[in-house]
Amino acid sequence: MNWRVVWTTRSVAGLTAAYLDLRARGLDASAVARASAELDRQFLLNPADVGESRSGIERVAIQPPLTAYFEVHDEERVVVVTTVRWSARG
């Protein structure tokens, strides 16, 4: 029961912005890579158990310092990460 994860252009831009902003602030930018890798791992295992549901097929997951909005497409067994943001909190 394999899942595939697709990161949209918008979500990759969010990862890039988070990385660059953290670096500019002198913070640990590698946290972005660790958080995105952990999200990817969770999405591949069982995406329906990740985060919280929103309207329709949209879900949201928080993996500090990132917040990821994603869709779970059960029939295709695909997770589409639509938006990624980061929070300076924490």
N, C-alpha and C positions, 0 to 999 in steps of 0.2 A: 504494500500500500504506500507507494511513493508519492510524495508531493513535490511540486515544483514551485519555486519562489521567483517572482518577477518584480524587480525594482524599477519603477517607472523613471523617466527622465526627471520628473519633478522630485521624486523621492531621493534620487542620487544628488540632485542639486541641493536638497536639504542637508544631506550628509556632508557634502562639500562645504556648504556655508557654515555648518556647525564646526567642522574641523578647523576651517580658517579663522573663525571667530574665537574659538578656544585658544588657538595659537597666538592670535593677536593680543589676547588677554594674559598670555603667559601661563595658561593652564594646560593640563594634561590632555592634549588633543588625541592621544591614542585611545582615550576612553570612548571616542566615537567608533573606532574600529572594533573595540571589544563589545560595545553595546550592539552594534549592527550584526556582528557575528553571532551573538547570543540570540538576538531576535530571529535571525536566519535559522539557527538550530531549532528553536522552538516552533517556528512555522513548518519546518520539515517534519517534525514529529507528529503534532496534532494541532493544527491551527485553530480549530474550534474551541480549544481550551485556553488559548492565549488571549490575554487582555479582557476587554469588556465589549459587549455588543453595542452597536449604535443602530441607526435606521437601516432597514433592508439587510444587505450582506456586509455592510461596513462594520469594522471593529476598530478598537484603539488599544494599543499596548504601550506600557511605559517601561523602558529599560534605561535607567539613568546613564547618561544625561539626555537620552532621546525619548521622544514620544512618536510612535509610528501609527499612522492610519492605514488600514489595509482591508482588502476584501477577500473572502474565502469563497472560491468557486468549487463546490463539492463535486459536481459531475465531471469537471475537467481535472480535478485534483490540483488546482492552481491557487496560489496565494499571490495577490497583486498588492504590493506596497505602493500606496498612492501618494502619501505625503509623510515627510519626516521633519520634525522640529526638535530643537534642543532647548533646555531650560538652564538658566544660570543658577537656579536654586540647588540646594543640596550641598 
